[in-house]
Amino acid sequence: MYDIGIDVGGTGITAGIVDRNCKIVARKTIATDRELTAKAISKQLVKLARELLAESGISERRVHSIGVGVPGTANRKTGRIEYANNLPNCQGNIRQLLQGQTSKKVYFENDANAAAWGEYLCFKKKPDSFVMVTLGTGVGGGIIMNGKLVRGINYAAAELGHMTIRYDGIPCNCGRRGCLEAYASAEALIAQSREAMEKKKKSLLWELCDGNPDKINGQLVFDAVRAGDKTAIRVVEEYAEYLSEGLANIVNFLQPELLCIGGGISRSGDILVPLVREKMRNKIYSRYSTENTKLVVAKLDNDAGIIGAAKLFLCRE
């Protein structure tokens, strides 16, 4: 038997067929239309899942469940997306709309929670306390304590990207100012890089993007760092400073056994993690303790959201 996991992101939607050993055996990705309504996106998700099954040659009879990870506040009790700042028109009963189009049991969760759950499941020895921060279009978070996702009274817990790291900072699309997401998301890194490029016309970044700043992405920025470009190095240093503020806040508040960085940016963890770890050192209240939170890079890369969504049926309430 298999389970289908669908990860709805701010820029792309990926469906995966996952076996009982948490291995993805087939996947398919489409672009996210941020203007879609809940009804429209539910039809799109079902169509995507059916196309994936057809292309993989796996019968729908062999599917046990379907899990969907969505941005924003995913109310598991009502099945509604109550608020998603990156999908402004998608407030609605996604689970009910999906369940009405399939005979399979549909599970529904915040996308960052699903990613954290997927990452947690990959550990042979499960940590007692685990926090994952996903650095993508936005900054998401998932908290697992004693084997259970922390969802809060209204299923809106762990919106770690919307902690304020500068009270008078730049506006965030959630309506506040100075949110971690506005400074440490992949989109924030891209914006910071473009701003720096405008000031330094000789930066290698111009060459890597073929002279078109619209082509800049996180991977190109870290490629420039590896090549020794001073502009890119300064951008990443500042980005790591912002990220360290948020991560230090999480450690000071929760003191988890493991703090994991996921999302596309985590692919450059060899550069980013040592920088962030050093910058966090004097921001952590427990810096003189003999035992402290371990900062790690996600093992599953972008597969975490798919695997976690597929295995939502394993979540204990």
PEFEN-V263565 format. One line per field, one symbol per residue. ss: DSSP state (h for helix, s for strand, l for the rest). phi: phi as a letter, one per 30 degrees, with the letter a starting at -180 (. if undefined). A space follows every 10 residues. Layout:
ss=???
phi=???
This chain:
ss=lsssssssll lsssssssll lllsssssss sllllllhhh hhhhhhhhhh hhhhhhlllh hhssssssss llssslllls ssslllllll lslhhhhhhl llllssssss hhhhhhhhhh hlllllllss ssssslllss sssssllssl lllllllllh hhlsllllll slllllslsh hhhhlhhhhh hhhhhhhhhl lllhhhhhll llhhhllhhh hhhhhhlllh hhhhhhhhhh hhhhhhhhhh hhhhlllsss sslhhhhhhh hhhhhhhhhh llllllllll lllsssslll llhhhhhhhh lhhhlll
phi=.bbccbcccd cbcbcbccdd cicdcaaabb ddcdcddedd dddddddddd ddddddicdd dccdabcbcb didcdddcic ddabdcbdcc dldddddddd cbdddccbae ddddddddde ddddcdddbb bccccbebbc abbbbhibdd cidbicdidd dcddcbdcdd dcddjccide edcbdddddd dddddddddb dcddedddch icedddbedd dddddddidd dddddddded dddddddddd dddchddbbc cbiedddcdd cddeddeddd ecccdcdcdd bbeccbcedc hddedddddd cdddddd
